């Protein structure tokens, strides 16, 4: 099965600033390009980190009414509130992915690192794109017919070598329903699991019968 890769979904024209860009330069860049974050790069185009709107907010919070009773800022927030250059304001190190990463791999890294976007670098560690959570969600816009053909062709035929017509596949808004039968009971969860890995699948429901109860559960 072929999974969509980060390189197909990423934005190639990355808005970036050098590490010595001033606070106002960063704000101006965000505003002019209508983006919520910019990459910070060195002179060779290697990513150092990311400055997002959230990284800049401590500066605004630091200018609040000192008479109001507010919680004391965390050390990192205080440091960013006092920062004046991109290298002092950025979240670092940069969390990066390769253009050949699958959507699942990128999504797992985002979740593990708690970030909203990944910088995409080539084999020389140079910045070539940026991918956001919204970009990754585009795989769920795949049309139902494309998903159905991929399941019947790649999963059932070429991967599992099922008899043509033994399993029928219905797809509605990314929700897959499987009807029919397989030879062995232990194959049912395998079919279901592989169908779930197809890009754009939201849910899989199976109504599969079996000819032989082999008493085996795949691990």
C-alpha positions in Angstrom: 0.0 0.0 0.0 1.2 3.5 -0.8 0.7 6.1 1.9 0.7 9.8 1.3 4.0 11.4 2.3 4.8 14.7 4.0 6.4 16.0 0.8 3.0 15.8 -0.9 1.2 17.8 1.7 3.7 20.3 3.0 3.9 24.0 2.1 7.1 24.5 0.2 7.4 28.3 0.4 8.3 28.5 4.1 8.3 32.0 5.7 11.5 32.3 7.7 13.7 34.8 9.6 17.3 34.8 10.7 18.2 34.3 14.3 19.1 37.9 14.8 15.7 39.2 13.5 14.2 41.7 16.0 10.9 41.2 17.8 9.3 43.7 15.5 10.7 42.1 12.4 9.1 38.8 13.5 5.7 40.4 14.2 5.9 42.3 10.9 6.8 39.1 9.0 3.9 37.2 10.6 1.5 40.0 9.7 2.6 40.5 6.1 2.5 36.8 5.3 -0.6 36.1 7.3 0.9 33.1 9.0 0.9 32.1 12.7 4.5 31.0 12.9 7.9 31.5 11.1 10.9 29.2 10.9 14.2 30.5 12.3 17.2 29.5 10.1 20.9 30.0 10.1 22.9 31.4 7.2 23.1 28.0 5.5 19.3 27.5 5.6 19.3 25.0 8.5 16.4 25.3 10.9 17.1 26.4 14.4 13.6 26.7 15.8 10.1 28.2 15.3 8.7 31.5 16.5 4.9 31.3 16.8 2.3 33.8 17.9 2.3 31.9 21.2 6.0 32.6 21.7 5.4 36.3 21.3 2.4 36.6 23.7 4.6 36.8 26.9 5.8 40.1 25.7 2.2 41.4 25.6 1.4 39.8 28.9 4.5 41.5 30.4 3.0 44.9 29.5 -0.3 44.3 31.4 -1.6 46.4 34.3 0.8 45.8 37.1 -1.9 46.6 39.6 -3.9 43.5 38.7 -3.3 40.4 40.7 -2.0 37.8 38.1 -0.1 34.5 38.5 3.7 34.9 38.3 4.9 33.9 34.8 6.9 30.7 34.4 10.6 31.0 33.9 10.4 30.3 30.2 7.7 32.8 29.7 9.7 35.4 31.6 12.7 34.7 29.4 10.6 35.1 26.3 9.0 38.3 27.6 12.5 39.7 27.9 13.7 38.4 24.5 14.3 40.9 21.7 15.6 38.6 18.9 14.1 35.6 17.1 16.8 33.3 18.6 15.7 34.3 22.1 12.0 34.0 21.3 11.9 30.8 19.3 10.9 27.3 20.5 14.0 25.2 20.0 15.3 22.8 18.9 13.3 22.7 15.8 11.1 19.6 15.5 11.7 18.3 12.0 10.4 15.6 9.6 11.6 14.3 6.3 9.6 14.8 3.0 9.4 11.0 2.7 7.7 10.5 6.1 4.2 9.2 6.1 1.3 11.2 7.5 1.1 8.7 10.4 4.8 9.2 11.3 4.4 12.9 11.2 1.2 12.9 13.2 2.9 10.7 15.9 5.8 13.1 16.2 3.5 16.1 16.5 1.6 14.4 19.2 4.7 13.2 21.1 6.3 16.7 21.0 3.1 18.6 21.5 3.6 20.9 18.5 1.2 22.1 15.8 3.7 22.0 12.9 6.9 20.3 11.7 9.7 21.8 9.7 10.6 19.6 6.8 14.3 19.1 6.0 16.1 17.3 3.2 19.1 14.9 3.6 21.4 17.9 4.1 19.2 19.2 6.9 18.2 22.2 4.9 14.7 23.6 5.2 12.5 22.6 2.3 8.9 22.9 3.7 6.6 23.1 6.7 3.6 20.9 7.5 0.8 21.7 9.9 -1.8 19.6 11.6 -4.3 21.0 9.0 -2.1 19.8 6.2 -2.1 16.2 7.6 -5.8 16.2 7.9 -6.2 16.7 4.2 -5.9 12.9 3.7 -9.4 12.7 5.1 -10.6 14.6 2.1 -9.9 11.6 -0.2 -13.0 10.6 -2.0 -14.8 7.4 -1.1 -14.3 5.7 -4.5 -10.5 6.2 -4.3 -10.5 4.6 -0.8 -12.7 1.7 -1.9 -10.4 1.0 -4.9 -7.3 1.1 -2.7 -8.9 -1.4 -0.2 -10.1 -3.8 -2.8 -7.0 -3.6 -4.9 -4.0 -3.1 -2.5 -5.4 -4.6 0.7 -7.7 -7.5 -0.4 -6.2 -8.5 -3.7 -2.4 -7.7 -3.7 -1.7 -7.9 0.0 -4.1 -10.6 1.3 -4.8 -12.4 -2.0 -8.5 -12.7 -1.3 -10.8 -14.2 -3.9 -12.4 -11.5 -6.0 -15.9 -10.8 -4.7 -15.4 -12.7 -1.5 -15.4 -9.4 0.4 -17.5 -6.4 -0.7 -16.4 -2.9 0.4 -18.7 0.0 0.9 -17.3 3.5 1.8 -19.4 6.5 2.9 -17.6 9.6 4.1 -14.5 7.6 4.9 -16.4 5.0 6.9 -15.7 1.5 5.6 -18.1 -1.4 5.8 -16.9 -4.9 5.0 -19.3 -7.8 4.0 -18.5 -11.3 2.9 -16.4 -14.1 4.2 -12.8 -15.3 4.6 -11.3 -18.7 4.9 -9.9 -18.5 8.4 -11.3 -16.7 11.5 -7.9 -15.3 12.4 -7.8 -13.4 9.2 -10.7 -11.1 10.1 -8.8 -8.8 12.5 -5.9 -8.6 10.0 -8.3 -7.5 7.3 -9.8 -4.9 9.6 -6.5 -3.6 10.8 -5.0 -3.2 7.3 -8.1 -1.4 6.1 -7.7 1.1 9.0 -4.2 2.0 7.7 -5.5 3.2 4.3 -5.2 7.0 4.1 -8.5 8.7 4.6 -10.3 5.9 6.4 -12.2 7.2 9.4 -13.8 4.0 10.7 -14.0 0.3 9.8 -17.0 -2.0 10.5 -16.8 -5.6 9.5 -19.6 -8.2 9.0 -17.4 -11.0 7.9 -18.1 -14.8 8.2 -15.4 -17.5 8.1 -15.1 -21.0 6.9 -12.6 -22.4 9.4 -12.2 -21.5 13.1 -8.5 -21.9 13.3 -8.4 -20.8 17.0 -5.5 -18.5 16.3 -5.4 -14.8 17.2 -2.7 -12.8 15.4 -0.3 -10.9 17.7 
